[in-house]
Amino acid sequence: MTTLKEFEEALKAHGLRSALDVLELLRRRDKAKRSLSPARRVTGRKMTPDLARQILHLHETTGQTQQEIAFQLGVNQGRVNEVIKRGKWLTENPEAPEAKARDAALKRMRDKPAAASRNARPPGKAAMVPKRRPPTKPSPQLSLGDF
């Protein structure tokens, strides 16, 4: 399959200036139409049995996708999938695996000192220095970057 860059180079090689002008006009038009819209990422709402029942109701009565339901209710699409496929979060059972996992994560967050970070070293430990790799020889094989 030919890339746009290869196509452009072929047009240049054959001296087709008018085709190159059309290509440039299309590039400008596409660049003008681009927009930076905000991401649709949502911070998760706390899952409750009421919210899980609402997810099931929307799934059964509308033709919405899991992503659309998630966006509408302000939850992660993975949570919607858990409710629909596995019936999670439908009860307030503190012995349910998801409730245990949530409680364990909350406990870890409470017990962890505020200043500690993921990359912090225990006191007295030296910083690990990454090993240097020997320089690589140029490959005799051509790659796409060579064109």
C-alpha positions in Angstrom: 0.0 0.0 0.0 1.3 3.4 -1.0 1.6 6.1 1.6 0.6 9.7 1.0 4.3 10.7 1.2 5.2 8.2 -1.5 2.3 9.4 -3.6 3.5 13.0 -3.3 7.0 12.1 -4.2 5.8 10.2 -7.3 3.8 13.3 -8.4 7.0 15.4 -7.9 9.1 13.0 -9.9 6.6 13.1 -12.8 6.3 16.9 -12.7 2.6 16.9 -12.0 2.4 20.4 -10.4 -1.4 20.8 -10.7 -1.9 17.5 -8.8 0.5 18.7 -6.1 -1.4 22.0 -5.9 -4.7 20.1 -5.3 -3.0 17.9 -2.7 -1.8 21.1 -0.9 -5.3 22.6 -1.0 -6.8 19.4 0.6 -4.1 19.5 3.3 -5.0 23.1 4.2 -8.7 22.3 4.2 -8.2 19.3 6.5 -6.0 21.3 8.8 -8.6 24.1 9.1 -11.3 21.6 10.0 -9.3 20.0 12.8 -10.4 20.9 16.2 -9.1 20.1 19.7 -12.2 18.9 21.5 -12.0 18.0 25.1 -11.6 14.3 25.9 -14.8 12.4 27.0 -13.0 10.8 29.9 -15.1 10.8 33.0 -14.1 10.6 36.6 -16.0 7.7 38.1 -19.0 8.0 40.2 -19.2 5.7 43.2 -21.0 2.5 42.2 -24.1 1.8 44.2 -26.8 -0.8 43.8 -29.2 1.9 42.6 -26.7 3.0 39.9 -26.3 -0.6 38.9 -30.0 -1.1 38.5 -30.2 2.1 36.5 -27.5 0.8 34.2 -29.4 -2.5 33.7 -32.6 -0.5 33.0 -30.9 1.6 30.4 -29.3 -1.4 28.8 -32.6 -3.3 28.6 -34.9 -0.4 27.5 -32.7 1.6 25.1 -30.5 0.7 22.3 -27.5 2.5 23.8 -24.0 1.1 23.8 -22.1 0.5 27.0 -20.0 3.6 26.3 -23.1 5.8 25.8 -24.6 4.5 29.1 -21.3 5.1 30.9 -21.0 8.6 29.6 -24.7 9.4 30.4 -24.3 8.2 34.0 -20.8 9.4 34.6 -19.2 6.0 35.2 -16.4 4.0 33.5 -17.5 1.8 30.6 -15.8 -1.1 32.3 -18.1 -0.7 35.3 -21.1 -0.8 33.0 -19.8 -4.0 31.5 -19.3 -5.6 35.0 -22.9 -4.8 35.8 -24.4 -6.1 32.6 -22.2 -9.2 32.1 -21.6 -10.3 35.6 -24.3 -8.7 37.8 -21.7 -6.9 39.9 -22.7 -4.1 42.3 -26.4 -5.1 42.4 -26.3 -5.8 46.2 -24.8 -4.0 49.1 -23.1 -7.2 50.3 -19.8 -6.3 52.1 -18.5 -9.8 51.3 -18.8 -9.3 47.6 -15.4 -9.5 45.8 -15.8 -6.0 44.4 -16.6 -4.5 47.8 -13.6 -6.3 49.4 -11.3 -5.0 46.7 -12.7 -1.4 47.1 -12.3 -1.6 50.9 -8.7 -2.9 50.6 -7.7 -0.2 48.2 -9.2 2.5 50.5 -7.3 1.0 53.5 -4.0 1.1 51.5 -4.6 4.7 50.6 -5.4 5.6 54.3 -2.3 3.7 55.6 0.1 5.2 53.1 2.0 8.3 54.2 1.0 11.3 52.1 4.6 12.1 51.1 5.4 8.6 49.8 5.3 8.1 46.1 5.5 5.1 43.9 9.1 5.7 43.0 10.3 6.6 46.5 13.3 4.5 47.8 13.4 3.1 51.3 15.9 5.1 53.5 19.5 4.0 53.0 19.0 2.4 49.6 21.2 3.7 46.8 19.7 4.9 43.6 19.8 2.2 40.8 21.8 3.4 37.8 20.4 2.0 34.5 22.9 -0.1 32.6 24.3 1.4 29.5 23.7 -0.5 26.3 26.5 -0.7 23.7 25.8 1.4 20.7 24.0 -0.5 17.9 25.5 -0.9 14.5 23.5 0.5 11.6 21.4 -2.3 10.0 22.1 -3.1 6.3 18.3 -3.7 5.9 16.2 -0.8 4.7 13.4 0.5 6.8 10.5 2.8 6.0 12.4 5.7 7.6 15.0 5.4 4.8 12.7 6.6 2.1 
